[in-house]
Amino acid sequence: MKKSLTVIALLFLFLACSEKSNLNAIKVNNPDELTKAIDSAKAGDNIVLANGIWKDVQIKFRGKGTKDNPITISAETPGKVTIEGQSYLKFGGEYLVVEGLYFKNGFSPSNAVIDFKIGHKDAPDEISNNCKVSNCVIEDFNKPKRDDSDLWVQFWGRHNELSNSYIAGKTNRGPTVRVSIAGIESINNYHQIINNHFGPRPVKGGPSGETIQLGDSYTSMSPSHTTVANNLFEECNGEVEVISSKTNFNVFKNNVFYKSEGSLVTRHGNYVSVDGNYFIGDGVNENYGGIRIINTGHWVVNNYFYGLKGKSFRSPLAVMNGIPKSPLNRYNQVTDVVVAYNTYVNCASPWQFGVGQNLAQSDVLPKSEIRSARAIRTTVANNIVYNEKGLESIVVENDKADGVTFKNNIINNQGVKFKDFDGGITEASLELRPLTDNIFIPVGIPDDFEAFEGFDFNTIETDLLGVSRKEDKSIGAITGKNVSNPNILDKTKYGASWYSNEVEAREPVTHVVTKAEELQTKLNEASNGDIIALSAGVYTVNESLVVNKSITIQSEGKAQLVYAGLANTPLFSLQPYGKLTVNNVVLKGNDSNYAFASLKENMSNHFGLTVTNTEISNFNYVLKAYKESFAERITFENTSISNCENGIELSEEKNDKGDYNTEYLTINSCNFDNVKQNVVDYYRGGYDESTIGGNLLVTNSTFTNCGAKEKNKRLLNHNGIINVNITKNTFKNNAVQFVSILWGAKNNVESENSITNSGQLKTEENLVMKLMY
């Protein structure tokens, strides 16, 4: 009887609480009702958006809630309220909360998708404080043009929060998230960016592709106190900086950087804490980075680095040279930094100092760009480095590391000798104890080895896993005591509770085509990853074939596609998301049209192109990539290209801001014959030491009778591309002065090429380029 009464009492209590929680629920069904609800909202109200598509809705969320009774806008069902079209959300007030919204299939007509400020031209801005966005998703919400800059979340004010959200797919210019601190009302802000899943951000092809940016150059001396904690950064590849910290007193703690092609960078600003983060690579990709240090007073402690093969700017630890008397937007000298209790396992270049040293370029750069100020008053202590394969240099000195003190570090280097820096790096025989697939604990430190006790080292109270360091002399990120699996790649720990970015693998479907009229129909019917199989024969195509998904077109018997379309139109129109593979096909044009081309504008997402075992002839352009289009990879392999006016044109980014049209251009085992100009034209303009991309590989290929109309008399044009490899090619009877002019100061190399009546292959150590800043 007592149990029954207790159950009844609890039931009444639950119903009463539930009824109370819904007393202030205000359901709205359209933007007009939403605006009215916002205008009349009071503390404790919950404005509920009805499930469905909310298109072209520009939400200005004004109000004053309280800490205990915020004003909330929430989805009727999280994830079932989609914000689409030209839409945004702006906050203006205090204690406002937004939950459960899904931004997709659109873009913001403003400078931000979510903005913690409502701006006014002729009145003071409405700045938000103590406001929160949680359990939301922003996915592929890109401006139509790549150069149109915006932010997906922009912070202003103080004590605002982005939490438990999934954000992925930004391709246009601008950081995904920025903390803006211009104005006294936005400094000392203590914002929280926590428990989010930052999903893949594709390579942008130039600068301004960070996932998070805290401040900017001109506010970099201001205090921010922003915390970025417990987030998963998965394949955040936008540019060389995944996070760019440009303000003072920021904290980066317990984040996981998983297969992200960049680094956490203290770009400007001082006194940053980088504590207890994981940087996980695959042991192969050289673009996965760690932490890059610039400026003063940073503490880098308890971090774990695994399988990182990045070097220089993308080293696990990259400490840069600064510019003497540097202006705010360049590089200040590294001073008073502590790097302690970190663990590096199977990293190719664990510690690099003097990164960015560029004295050799003093003849083409002004003194204000020469990075000659080495790190000083910097301590590297109590770290562990373990290598399955020994390294000749544990410390890479791009410039002397004479301002760095090394204390009580242990290295297992498999017996390979290294510089020990006055005994600060000690060799020891260690073993790896596996904790998970990506976390290994080096064990076997000699019993008589003790940690260095530096100034304020007593403040490092716990290890990476939160285990106390009191009365413990262990070094490295993990003490090895009370060890449990942190499950760092369990995606349910991050992001929106209702969303998963896991996609089930599916077998591709093959769609057989026997006549030209079926081609576009089958392309429309196909799903991502499907195959269009051409039966043997000749297909006359009169209009461009639209490719807006990942698709393969192939044939068994070298089917011929003869394009009879209008001049300056492509056989294959490579549109946003269009990633095309062509295999074992013959492509013929009418001398005035193109084989492949991007859209002329509104390339809101990347395209891609792979051409193998194919014959291409009689086109005006083989490939024409227009301005603001971008492909992560373009590959031509075992393919012949003949009798074309122009070849592979990737040179439309002429703004000299570091942008380019593809990240990787690969030409392997191809034959080029009678391509009159722009045989390969791949351009990146503007001097920007942070842009380390653009990759050209030309191997095992033959170029004959090409370049007759090339105005600059160069056969292969790759001005400003950082990584160039031209090897094992044959150049014969090409009417040019130069096969190529390589940039010696960068990673431009050539070898084993045969050149006959084709000019010369020349290397210039320093190329004069326009400064971007």
C-alpha positions in Angstrom: 0.0 0.0 0.0 2.8 2.4 0.9 4.6 1.6 -2.3 1.4 2.3 -4.3 0.9 5.6 -2.6 4.6 6.5 -3.2 4.2 5.7 -6.9 1.0 7.8 -7.2 2.6 10.7 -5.4 5.7 10.6 -7.7 3.4 10.4 -10.7 1.4 13.5 -9.6 4.7 15.3 -9.0 6.0 14.4 -12.4 2.8 15.5 -14.1 2.8 18.7 -12.1 6.4 19.5 -13.1 5.7 18.6 -16.7 2.6 20.8 -16.8 4.6 23.6 -15.2 7.4 23.3 -17.7 4.9 23.6 -20.6 2.9 26.5 -19.2 5.1 29.0 -21.1 5.3 27.0 -24.4 4.3 29.1 -27.4 4.0 27.2 -30.6 4.5 29.1 -33.8 3.9 27.9 -37.4 5.4 30.6 -39.6 7.8 33.5 -39.6 5.1 36.1 -38.8 3.9 34.2 -35.7 7.6 33.7 -34.7 8.2 37.5 -34.9 5.1 38.3 -32.8 6.1 35.7 -30.2 9.6 37.1 -29.9 8.2 40.6 -29.6 6.0 39.6 -26.6 8.3 37.0 -25.0 9.1 37.3 -21.3 11.5 35.4 -19.1 10.7 31.7 -19.0 8.9 31.5 -22.3 9.7 28.7 -24.7 8.9 29.6 -28.4 8.4 26.3 -30.2 8.9 26.1 -33.9 6.5 23.7 -35.6 8.2 20.8 -37.5 8.8 21.5 -41.2 10.8 23.6 -43.6 11.3 27.2 -42.5 12.6 28.9 -45.7 14.0 32.4 -46.0 13.5 33.1 -42.3 15.6 35.8 -40.8 15.3 35.6 -37.1 16.2 38.5 -34.9 15.9 37.1 -31.4 15.5 40.0 -29.0 14.7 39.6 -25.3 15.8 39.6 -21.7 15.5 36.4 -19.9 17.2 35.5 -16.6 19.7 32.9 -15.5 17.0 30.7 -14.1 14.4 31.6 -16.6 15.9 32.2 -20.1 13.8 32.8 -23.2 14.1 29.8 -25.5 13.5 29.1 -29.2 13.4 25.4 -29.7 12.3 22.9 -32.4 9.1 21.0 -31.9 11.2 17.9 -32.6 15.0 18.5 -32.6 16.2 18.1 -36.2 12.8 18.2 -37.7 12.8 22.0 -38.0 15.0 22.9 -41.0 16.1 26.4 -41.6 16.6 26.8 -45.4 17.0 29.3 -48.2 18.3 32.8 -47.3 18.1 32.6 -43.6 20.0 33.6 -40.4 19.7 33.8 -36.7 20.8 36.9 -34.7 20.7 37.4 -31.0 20.2 40.7 -29.2 19.7 40.5 -25.4 20.4 38.4 -22.4 19.8 34.8 -21.4 18.4 33.7 -24.7 18.7 30.0 -25.8 18.2 28.3 -29.2 18.0 24.6 -29.4 17.4 21.8 -32.0 17.5 23.7 -35.3 19.0 22.3 -38.6 20.5 24.8 -41.0 20.8 23.3 -44.5 20.0 23.9 -48.2 20.7 27.6 -48.2 23.0 30.4 -47.0 22.9 33.5 -45.0 22.3 36.8 -46.8 24.1 38.4 -44.0 27.8 38.2 -42.8 26.9 35.3 -40.5 24.5 32.4 -40.1 24.3 32.7 -36.3 25.4 36.1 -34.9 25.4 37.1 -31.3 24.7 40.7 -32.3 22.0 42.6 -34.2 23.7 45.3 -36.1 22.4 48.7 -36.9 23.6 51.3 -39.4 22.4 54.4 -37.5 22.0 53.2 -34.0 24.1 51.2 -31.4 24.3 47.5 -32.1 22.4 45.1 -29.9 25.0 43.0 -28.3 24.2 39.6 -26.6 25.4 38.3 -23.2 24.7 35.0 -21.6 23.1 33.5 -24.7 23.4 30.0 -26.0 23.1 27.9 -29.1 22.9 24.2 -28.4 21.9 20.9 -30.0 21.9 22.5 -33.5 23.3 21.6 -36.9 24.8 23.8 -39.6 25.6 21.7 -42.7 26.8 22.9 -46.2 25.2 26.3 -45.6 27.5 28.0 -48.1 27.4 31.3 -50.0 27.0 30.6 -53.7 30.4 32.2 -54.5 33.6 31.0 -52.8 35.0 34.5 -52.4 31.9 35.8 -50.6 33.1 35.7 -47.0 30.9 34.9 -44.1 31.0 33.2 -40.7 28.7 30.4 -39.6 28.8 31.4 -35.9 30.0 34.8 -34.8 30.4 35.7 -31.1 30.1 39.1 -29.6 29.4 40.3 -26.1 30.2 38.1 -23.1 29.5 34.7 -21.6 27.9 33.3 -24.8 28.0 29.6 -25.6 28.0 27.2 -28.6 27.6 23.7 -27.3 26.6 20.2 -28.4 26.2 21.1 -32.0 27.4 19.6 -35.3 28.9 22.0 -37.9 30.4 20.8 -41.2 30.9 21.5 -44.9 32.0 25.2 -45.1 33.7 25.8 -48.5 33.5 29.6 -48.9 35.9 32.2 -47.6 35.9 32.9 -43.8 36.4 31.0 -40.6 33.5 28.7 -39.6 33.4 30.2 -36.1 34.9 33.5 -35.0 35.0 35.2 -31.6 35.0 39.0 -32.4 36.2 41.3 -29.7 36.2 44.7 -31.3 34.7 47.0 -28.6 35.0 47.0 -24.8 31.7 45.2 -24.5 33.2 42.1 -26.1 36.6 41.8 -24.4 37.1 39.6 -21.2 34.2 37.6 -22.7 34.6 34.1 -21.3 32.7 32.5 -24.2 32.3 28.7 -24.2 32.8 26.6 -27.3 32.2 23.1 -25.8 31.1 19.6 -26.7 30.7 20.3 -30.4 31.5 18.0 -33.3 33.2 20.0 -36.0 32.8 17.7 -39.0 34.7 17.8 -42.3 35.7 21.2 -43.6 37.0 20.6 -47.2 40.2 22.1 -48.3 39.5 25.7 -49.3 42.4 26.3 -51.7 43.9 29.4 -50.0 43.8 31.2 -46.7 40.8 32.2 -44.6 39.6 28.6 -44.1 40.0 28.2 -40.4 37.5 26.2 -38.4 37.8 28.5 -35.3 39.3 32.0 -35.2 39.5 33.9 -31.9 39.9 37.6 -32.6 41.8 39.1 -35.5 45.2 40.7 -36.0 44.1 44.2 -34.9 42.4 43.1 -31.7 45.1 40.6 -30.8 46.4 42.3 -27.8 43.0 42.3 -26.1 42.0 39.7 -23.4 39.4 37.2 -24.5 39.4 34.3 -22.0 37.5 32.1 -24.5 37.4 28.4 -23.7 37.4 25.8 -26.4 36.9 22.4 -24.7 35.7 18.8 -25.3 35.2 19.2 -29.0 35.9 16.8 -31.8 37.6 18.3 -34.9 37.2 15.6 -37.6 38.9 16.2 -41.0 38.9 20.0 -40.6 41.1 20.5 -43.6 40.1 24.1 -44.7 43.6 25.4 -44.4 46.9 25.1 -42.4 45.2 26.6 -39.3 42.4 24.5 -37.8 42.2 27.0 -34.9 43.8 30.4 -35.1 44.0 32.0 -31.6 44.5 35.7 -32.0 43.7 37.1 -28.5 45.0 36.7 -24.9 44.2 34.2 -22.2 42.4 31.6 -24.2 42.1 27.9 -23.1 42.1 24.9 -25.3 41.4 21.8 -23.3 40.4 18.1 -23.9 39.8 18.6 -27.6 40.4 15.8 -30.2 41.9 16.7 -33.6 41.3 13.6 -35.7 42.8 13.5 -39.2 42.7 17.3 -39.6 45.1 18.8 -42.1 46.2 21.7 -40.0 47.2 22.8 -36.6 46.1 24.6 -33.4 48.0 27.9 -33.8 48.6 30.7 -31.3 48.7 33.0 -34.3 48.6 36.3 -32.3 47.9 37.1 -28.7 49.5 35.8 -25.6 49.1 33.5 -22.5 47.2 30.7 -24.1 46.8 27.3 -22.3 46.8 24.2 -24.5 46.1 21.5 -22.1 45.1 17.8 -22.5 44.3 17.7 -26.2 44.7 14.8 -28.6 46.2 15.1 -32.1 45.6 11.9 -34.1 47.0 11.1 -37.5 47.3 8.0 -39.6 51.0 7.7 -39.9 50.9 8.5 -43.6 49.3 11.8 -44.5 51.9 14.6 -44.1 49.3 17.3 -43.7 48.0 16.3 -40.3 49.4 18.9 -37.9 49.8 19.5 -34.2 50.5 22.8 -32.4 52.2 25.9 -33.9 53.5 28.5 -31.4 53.9 32.2 -31.9 54.0 35.0 -29.3 54.4 35.0 -25.6 53.6 33.1 -22.4 51.9 30.0 -23.7 51.7 26.7 -21.7 51.5 23.6 -23.8 51.0 20.6 -21.4 49.5 17.1 -21.2 48.9 16.8 -24.9 49.1 13.6 -26.9 50.4 13.3 -30.5 50.1 10.1 -32.5 51.0 9.2 -36.0 51.6 12.8 -37.2 53.9 13.0 -40.3 53.6 16.7 -40.8 56.7 18.8 -40.9 57.5 22.6 -40.8 54.2 24.5 -40.3 52.4 21.2 -39.6 54.9 19.7 -37.2 53.5 18.2 -34.0 55.3 21.1 -32.2 56.3 24.0 -34.5 57.9 27.0 -32.8 58.2 29.9 -35.3 60.7 32.6 -35.8 59.3 36.1 -35.4 59.8 39.4 -37.1 61.8 42.0 -35.1 59.4 44.8 -34.1 56.6 43.0 -35.8 53.4 44.8 -36.8 50.2 43.4 -35.4 49.3 41.4 -38.4 52.7 39.6 -38.8 54.7 37.3 -36.5 55.8 38.3 -33.0 58.8 36.6 -31.4 58.2 33.5 -29.2 59.1 34.2 -25.6 58.4 32.7 -22.2 56.7 29.5 -23.4 56.5 26.2 -21.5 56.1 22.9 -23.4 55.9 20.2 -20.7 54.4 16.7 -20.0 53.5 15.9 -23.6 53.8 12.5 -25.3 54.7 12.0 -29.0 54.3 8.6 -30.5 55.5 7.8 -34.0 55.7 11.4 -35.2 58.0 12.2 -38.1 59.2 15.6 -36.8 58.3 16.0 -33.2 59.9 19.4 -32.4 60.7 22.0 -34.9 62.2 25.4 -34.0 62.8 28.5 -36.2 59.9 27.5 -38.4 59.3 30.1 -41.1 62.9 31.4 -41.0 63.3 33.1 -44.4 66.7 34.9 -44.4 67.4 33.4 -47.8 64.6 35.4 -49.3 65.9 38.8 -48.1 66.6 39.8 -51.7 62.9 39.6 -52.7 61.2 40.5 -49.5 61.2 43.8 -47.5 62.9 43.7 -44.1 59.5 43.9 -42.4 58.8 40.3 -43.7 62.1 38.7 -42.6 61.5 36.3 -39.7 64.8 36.3 -37.9 63.8 36.6 -34.2 64.4 33.2 -32.6 62.5 31.8 -29.6 63.9 32.9 -26.3 63.2 32.0 -22.6 61.3 28.8 -23.7 61.4 25.6 -21.7 60.8 22.1 -23.1 60.7 19.6 -20.2 59.3 16.3 -19.0 58.1 15.2 -22.5 58.3 11.7 -23.9 59.0 10.9 -27.6 58.7 7.3 -28.8 59.6 6.3 -32.4 59.3 2.8 -33.9 61.8 4.1 -36.5 64.6 6.3 -35.1 65.0 9.9 -36.3 68.3 11.6 -37.0 66.8 14.9 -35.6 64.4 14.9 -32.7 64.8 18.6 -32.7 64.8 20.2 -36.1 66.6 23.6 -36.1 65.4 25.7 -39.0 67.3 28.4 -37.0 69.3 27.9 -33.9 67.3 26.8 -30.8 69.7 28.6 -28.6 67.0 30.4 -26.6 65.3 27.1 -25.7 66.1 25.1 -22.5 65.6 21.3 -22.7 65.1 19.6 -19.4 64.5 15.9 -18.4 62.9 14.7 -21.7 63.1 11.0 -22.6 63.4 9.7 -26.1 63.2 6.2 -27.4 64.9 6.6 -30.7 65.8 3.0 -31.5 69.5 3.6 -31.0 69.8 6.3 -33.6 72.0 9.1 -32.4 70.6 12.6 -31.9 71.6 16.0 -30.4 70.8 15.9 -26.7 71.0 19.7 -26.0 73.2 19.7 -22.9 71.7 16.5 -21.6 68.1 17.8 -21.7 67.1 14.9 -23.9 67.9 11.4 -22.6 67.8 8.1 -24.5 65.9 5.2 -22.9 64.5 1.9 -23.9 60.7 2.1 -23.7 57.8 -0.1 -24.6 54.3 0.9 -25.8 51.3 -0.2 -23.8 48.1 0.1 -25.9 45.2 1.8 -24.4 43.0 2.1 -27.5 43.7 2.0 -31.3 45.2 5.5 -31.3 46.5 5.8 -27.7 49.6 4.1 -26.6 51.4 4.8 -23.3 55.2 4.6 -23.3 56.4 2.7 -20.3 59.7 1.7 -18.9 61.1 5.0 -17.7 64.2 4.3 -15.4 63.3 4.3 -11.7 65.9 7.0 -10.9 64.6 9.4 -13.5 62.7 12.4 -12.0 60.6 15.1 -13.6 62.1 18.6 -13.8 60.5 21.0 -11.3 60.3 24.3 -13.2 58.7 27.5 -12.1 54.9 27.1 -11.7 55.1 23.4 -12.7 53.2 22.6 -9.5 50.2 24.1 -11.2 50.1 21.2 -13.6 48.0 19.2 -11.1 46.6 16.3 -13.3 47.6 14.4 -16.4 45.8 14.0 -19.7 43.3 11.6 -18.2 42.6 13.7 -15.1 44.8 11.6 -12.8 46.5 13.6 -10.0 50.2 14.4 -10.5 50.7 15.1 -6.8 53.7 13.2 -5.3 54.2 11.7 -8.8 57.5 12.1 -10.7 56.1 10.7 -14.0 56.7 12.5 -17.2 54.7 12.6 -20.5 51.0 13.2 -20.9 49.8 10.1 -19.1 51.1 9.0 -15.7 50.0 5.4 -16.3 48.0 5.2 -13.1 44.3 4.6 -12.9 44.2 4.3 -16.7 40.8 4.0 -18.4 39.8 4.3 -22.0 38.7 7.9 -22.7 36.8 6.9 -25.8 37.9 10.0 -27.6 36.4 8.9 -30.9 32.9 8.0 -29.6 31.0 10.5 -31.6 28.0 10.3 -29.3 30.0 12.4 -26.8 30.0 15.4 -29.2 27.6 17.4 -31.2 23.8 17.3 -31.5 22.1 14.4 -29.8 19.8 13.7 -32.7 22.4 13.8 -35.6 25.0 11.5 -36.8 27.4 12.0 -39.7 28.0 8.3 -40.1 27.0 7.1 -43.6 26.3 3.5 -44.3 28.4 2.2 -47.2 26.4 1.1 -50.2 27.3 -0.9 -53.3 27.3 1.2 -56.4 24.6 0.6 -58.9 25.5 0.2 -62.6 23.3 2.0 -65.1 23.8 0.7 -68.7 23.5 3.2 -71.5 23.1 2.3 -75.1 22.2 5.6 -76.7 23.1 9.3 -76.2 19.5 10.3 -75.3 19.7 8.1 -72.2 22.9 9.7 -70.8 21.4 12.7 -68.9 18.4 10.7 -67.7 20.7 8.0 -66.2 22.9 10.7 -64.6 19.8 12.2 -63.0 18.6 8.8 -61.8 21.9 7.7 -60.4 23.0 8.1 -56.8 26.3 9.1 -55.3 28.9 6.5 -56.2 27.0 4.9 -59.1 28.4 3.8 -62.4 27.3 4.8 -65.9 28.3 1.9 -68.2 28.5 2.9 -71.9 27.9 0.1 -74.4 30.4 0.2 -77.4 29.5 2.7 -80.0 29.4 6.4 -81.0 27.3 8.8 -78.9 26.7 12.2 -80.3 25.9 14.6 -77.5 24.4 18.0 -78.3 24.0 19.6 -74.9 26.2 19.6 -71.8 25.9 16.6 -69.4 25.3 17.9 -65.9 27.3 16.2 -63.2 26.3 17.2 -59.6 27.1 14.1 -57.7 29.9 11.5 -57.4 29.7 9.4 -60.6 31.8 7.1 -62.8 31.3 7.0 -66.6 33.1 4.1 -68.2 33.0 1.6 -71.1 34.5 -1.8 -71.9 35.1 -1.1 -75.6 36.2 2.6 -75.7 32.8 4.1 -76.4 33.1 7.5 -78.2 31.4 10.6 -76.9 31.3 13.2 -79.7 30.3 16.6 -78.4 28.5 18.8 -81.0 27.4 21.4 -78.5 27.8 25.1 -78.8 31.2 26.9 -78.7 32.5 27.6 -75.2 30.2 25.0 -73.6 31.5 21.8 -72.0 30.6 18.2 -72.7 30.7 17.6 -68.9 29.4 20.5 -66.8 31.0 19.9 -63.4 28.7 21.5 -60.9 28.7 21.8 -57.1 29.2 18.3 -55.6 30.0 17.0 -59.1 32.9 14.5 -58.8 33.4 12.7 -62.1 35.5 9.8 -63.0 35.9 9.0 -66.7 37.5 5.7 -67.6 38.2 4.0 -71.0 36.3 6.4 -73.2 37.0 8.5 -76.3 36.0 12.2 -76.1 35.9 14.3 -79.3 35.0 18.0 -79.7 34.3 20.4 -82.6 37.4 22.6 -81.8 35.3 25.3 -80.3 33.8 23.6 -77.2 35.2 22.2 -74.0 35.6 18.6 -72.7 35.2 19.6 -69.0 34.3 22.9 -67.2 33.0 24.1 -63.9 30.1 26.6 -63.8 31.0 30.2 -64.5 29.6 31.2 -61.2 27.8 30.0 -58.1 30.2 27.0 -57.5 29.0 26.8 -53.9 30.7 23.5 -53.3 33.7 21.6 -54.8 33.9 19.5 -57.9 36.4 16.8 -58.7 37.7 15.1 -61.8 39.6 11.9 -62.6 40.3 10.8 -66.2 41.9 7.5 -66.9 42.7 5.4 -70.0 40.9 8.0 -72.2 41.5 9.7 -75.5 40.7 13.4 -75.7 40.9 15.4 -78.9 39.7 18.5 -80.8 38.5 20.6 -78.0 39.1 24.3 -77.3 39.8 23.5 -73.7 40.3 20.1 -72.1 39.4 21.5 -68.7 38.3 25.0 -67.9 38.0 25.9 -64.2 36.4 29.3 -63.7 37.1 31.8 -60.9 35.8 30.8 -57.5 35.6 27.1 -58.5 37.6 24.5 -56.6 38.5 20.8 -56.9 40.3 19.0 -54.2 41.8 16.6 -56.7 42.2 16.6 -60.5 43.9 13.6 -62.0 44.8 12.6 -65.6 46.3 9.2 -65.9 47.1 6.9 -68.9 45.3 9.4 -71.1 46.2 11.1 -74.5 45.3 14.7 -75.2 45.8 15.8 -78.8 44.9 18.6 -81.2 43.4 20.9 -78.6 43.7 24.7 -78.5 44.1 24.7 -74.7 44.9 22.1 -72.2 44.3 22.1 -68.4 43.3 25.7 -67.3 43.4 26.3 -63.6 44.5 30.0 -63.5 41.5 32.1 -62.9 42.3 33.1 -59.3 44.2 36.2 -60.3 43.3 38.3 -57.2 46.8 37.4 -55.7 45.2 36.6 -52.3 46.7 33.1 -52.1 43.7 31.3 -53.7 44.0 28.6 -56.4 41.6 26.2 -58.2 42.7 22.8 -57.1 44.7 21.3 -54.2 46.2 18.3 -56.1 46.8 18.3 -59.9 48.3 14.9 -61.0 49.3 14.0 -64.5 50.8 10.6 -64.8 51.6 8.5 -67.9 49.8 10.8 -70.3 50.6 12.0 -73.9 50.1 15.6 -74.9 50.4 16.2 -78.6 49.7 19.5 -80.4 48.1 21.4 -77.5 48.8 24.9 -78.6 48.6 26.9 -75.3 47.8 26.6 -71.6 49.0 23.0 -71.7 49.1 23.1 -67.9 48.2 26.4 -66.4 48.0 26.2 -62.6 48.2 29.5 -60.7 48.5 30.8 -57.1 49.3 34.4 -56.6 50.3 36.4 -53.6 53.1 36.0 -51.0 51.6 34.3 -48.0 53.8 32.1 -45.9 50.8 30.4 -44.3 49.6 29.1 -47.6 51.6 25.9 -48.1 49.4 24.3 -50.7 49.0 23.8 -54.3 50.4 20.4 -55.4 51.5 19.6 -59.0 52.8 16.1 -59.9 53.8 15.5 -63.6 55.4 12.1 -64.1 56.1 9.6 -66.9 54.4 11.7 -69.5 55.3 12.9 -73.0 54.7 16.4 -74.4 55.2 16.7 -78.2 54.6 19.7 -80.5 52.9 21.7 -77.7 52.9 25.3 -76.6 53.1 26.9 -80.1 50.8 29.8 -79.0 52.0 30.1 -75.4 52.6 33.8 -74.9 55.0 33.5 -72.0 56.9 30.7 -73.8 56.5 28.3 -70.9 55.1 24.9 -71.4 54.1 24.1 -67.8 52.9 27.1 -65.9 52.6 26.7 -62.2 53.4 30.2 -60.8 53.2 30.3 -57.0 52.3 26.6 -56.5 54.3 25.4 -53.5 54.7 21.7 -54.1 55.8 20.8 -57.7 57.4 17.5 -58.8 58.3 17.1 -62.5 60.0 13.7 -63.0 60.6 11.1 -65.7 58.9 13.0 -68.5 59.8 13.4 -72.2 59.6 16.9 -73.8 60.1 16.9 -77.6 59.8 19.6 -80.2 57.8 22.0 -78.0 58.0 25.6 -79.3 58.7 27.2 -76.0 61.6 28.9 -74.2 61.1 27.0 -70.9 59.6 23.7 -70.1 59.1 25.0 -66.6 60.5 27.6 -64.1 60.7 26.0 -60.7 60.6 27.9 -57.3 63.8 26.7 -55.6 62.9 28.2 -52.2 59.8 26.1 -52.1 59.2 22.4 -52.7 59.7 22.6 -56.5 61.8 19.8 -57.9 62.5 18.0 -61.2 64.5 14.9 -62.1 65.1 12.4 -64.9 63.4 14.4 -67.6 64.4 14.1 -71.3 64.3 17.4 -73.2 64.7 17.8 -76.9 64.2 21.0 -78.8 61.9 22.3 -76.0 63.8 25.0 -74.2 65.0 24.5 -70.7 63.9 23.5 -67.3 65.0 26.3 -65.0 65.1 26.8 -61.3 64.9 30.3 -59.7 65.5 30.2 -55.9 63.3 33.2 -55.1 60.3 34.3 -57.1 59.1 37.9 -56.7 55.5 37.8 -55.6 53.0 40.4 -54.6 52.5 40.7 -50.8 49.1 39.9 -49.6 49.2 42.0 -46.6 
